[in-house]
Amino acid sequence: MNQKTKFVASAIISGIIGAIYTFTPYKTLKNVLNLGFGLRHNDHVMIGIIALIIAIVSFYKIIRMKK
Amino acid sequence: MNKLSESIIFSFFISLVMVVLDAIYHLATETAVHINYVAVKFTIIFLVVFLVAYWVGKSPTEGIFTSIAGPVIFYAYYIFANPTLNRELFKIDENFGYIFVHIAALLIAYFLIYRIWMLKKGPQIVKSLAYAFIISLCIYGLDAAFQLSYVQFTTHNEEEAAKVLDFTASAYLLGLLFALSFLSYHFIRNKNVQMAVLVFGSAVVIYFLGNSLIRSLAGFAGSSLLVYLAKNYMAKK
């Protein structure tokens, strides 16, 4: 797997995880998706934000690799 | 030193300076400086600066990207997280306009440390002033973090902890730490003596202003770490 593919995969996977944990309402995440893991809402948002940071920086890296 | 440690230290200094500049602005404008938000802000800014520095690199372009991305992501946290402080008693930096304050603080921190990192030539007075500015802000930042966490752990009351820092006391402490850092860096040539004067001097200044031995010991530990990292890493770059 080359470096570009790794960053594309990282951007997509962490982007999806980040979007789920940041933007999904607490009750949906806990009761419907069963992804609560006994954590508070703010902990979910923090996990989501960390994943979004990884996604955004991976995306930025891909853009910089093209130049 | 490998790229990982280099990026961690670079990001640590930038995030600390940014958070302290922002905290001083909040103290001056009577906005709450709250340990939980400061911790979240530091974590988010540190991660953005670190990942960009480690994966992409360090340059003015990366500095601009980091300075915009960090505060925007932090604002997203504010929008989606539940508030933990009573908004009727405290004003906090959750309005959209504060993004620009955070961007300005991060731009100043990034370019100051980036310039110091790369500054091999140039007038000694400029290097000394920049170094003193960075190191005094960092020592003050660790001392403020200690005060906030100490009150938080002893009282378990977030509202008490949010009232700990005061602008006037912070300004005196910062001024004294800046003078101490500048004088020791500019006038003492022996590196070990320079480090010892700065570390012991910081502990003494914190003791006399804070009137607390435990805070002074924490200041001693914090300034030792910062001075060690700054002297053994930043100066060599």
Chai-1 contact restraints between the chains, C-beta under 6 A:
chainA,res_idxA,chainB,res_idxB,connection_type,confidence,min_distance_angstrom,max_distance_angstrom,comment,restraint_id
A,T22,B,F80,contact,1.0,0.0,6.0,A-B,restraint_1
A,H41,B,N82,contact,1.0,0.0,6.0,A-B,restraint_2
A,N42,B,A81,contact,1.0,0.0,6.0,A-B,restraint_3
A,N42,B,N82,contact,1.0,0.0,6.0,A-B,restraint_4
A,V45,B,F80,contact,1.0,0.0,6.0,A-B,restraint_5
A,V45,B,A81,contact,1.0,0.0,6.0,A-B,restraint_6
A,I49,B,Y77,contact,1.0,0.0,6.0,A-B,restraint_7
A,I53,B,L47,contact,1.0,0.0,6.0,A-B,restraint_8
A,I53,B,V48,contact,1.0,0.0,6.0,A-B,restraint_9
A,I53,B,I73,contact,1.0,0.0,6.0,A-B,restraint_10
A,I56,B,A69,contact,1.0,0.0,6.0,A-B,restraint_11
A,V57,B,L51,contact,1.0,0.0,6.0,A-B,restraint_12
A,V57,B,V52,contact,1.0,0.0,6.0,A-B,restraint_13
A,K61,B,W55,contact,1.0,0.0,6.0,A-B,restraint_14
A,K61,B,V56,contact,1.0,0.0,6.0,A-B,restraint_15
A,R64,B,V56,contact,1.0,0.0,6.0,A-B,restraint_16
